[in-house]
Structures are given as structure tokens and as C-alpha cells.
Amino acid sequence: RVLMHSAVSQRNKLLRDLPLIKLSADSKVIVERYRTKNRQIVEYATPVIVAGRQIAIGRIGYDSQALSRAINDALLRTLGRVAVVALLCLLIGTVAAFYVADRLTRPIVSLTLGVQQIGEGNFKASIPVVGEDEISQLSSRFNWMAEKLRQLDELKDQFIATVSHDLRNPLSAIIMNADF
């Protein structure tokens, strides 16, 4: 009798009512392929031996086309998941790359803008110094240079004011005498 079958209607039927696999005495496992109702069936059979005597035949079969479809569907779902994960990794990687690039270039951009202001004569411009890296040291040196240029500019202004004042008095006297 059939004890278990994927089709409930086949359970408890006699084996003679089902396609029978014949096992020879020395057979361990045999494979048989056959078609039924547009299905390609692959069936494995092995003898069940107890105390040296064969008491049954264990059989398992499956529809190879249905199995192939199930495997293909699982592979497609897996491929879809891998694609989603790959896209997420790409997106996260792109965002991380932009973040890192911004963090690396921000001090250089700040230094460039500060140097441009100093070059235009704004000696009070200050470049932000963050950290202890080479860019920060360079920014610090530019701030020092801007301070020295500011001091020199103030000295220049004082010198011009002093010279202008000192020249104005004698010129005023010459102009007054020249008018008479």
C-alpha cells in the first residue's frame, strides 16, 4: 500500500495501481524518468531492508519542470534582492564619497577665499583654523602674514600722515608768502 503521496488521492492505494519501479536484488537506488500529463517526472527508489529482508520500496518523485520553475523563481527573487542591496550600497557609497570629499575640500576652499580677500587688500580677513593638519598650519601662517601686512599698512598710513603733516606746514608758509 501507498502510505504517503503528494496527491492525497493516491494514498492507501495498492502499488500495483501505480507505475512500478522494479528493483533488482543488488539495487541500492535507481532513477526513472517518465512523462505523465505534460509533466516530466523524475523518481528515485530504494529498497527498505529490515533484518536482511526487503519489506518495502521507498520512492520519491518530483516534477522536474515544476522544480526548475521553482528554482528559477527563487533565483530571480534572489537576483532582485542582490540588485536592491547593490543599489543601496551604491547610493550609500555615493553619499559617503560626497561627504568625505566635502570634508576634505572645505578647508582648501576656505583657505582660497581667505587668500583672495587678503590679496584684494582686506588684511582684516581671517581664515578659520580647524585641526592640526597641513592645511590648518598653512591657514595659520596666512593669518600671521595678513596680520603683518595689516601692521605694515598701518605703518604706511602713519608715515603718509606724518609726511603730509610735516610737508603741509612749510608749504603753507611758502604759499602765504607767495600770495603777497
Disulfide bonds with the S-S distance in Angstrom:
none
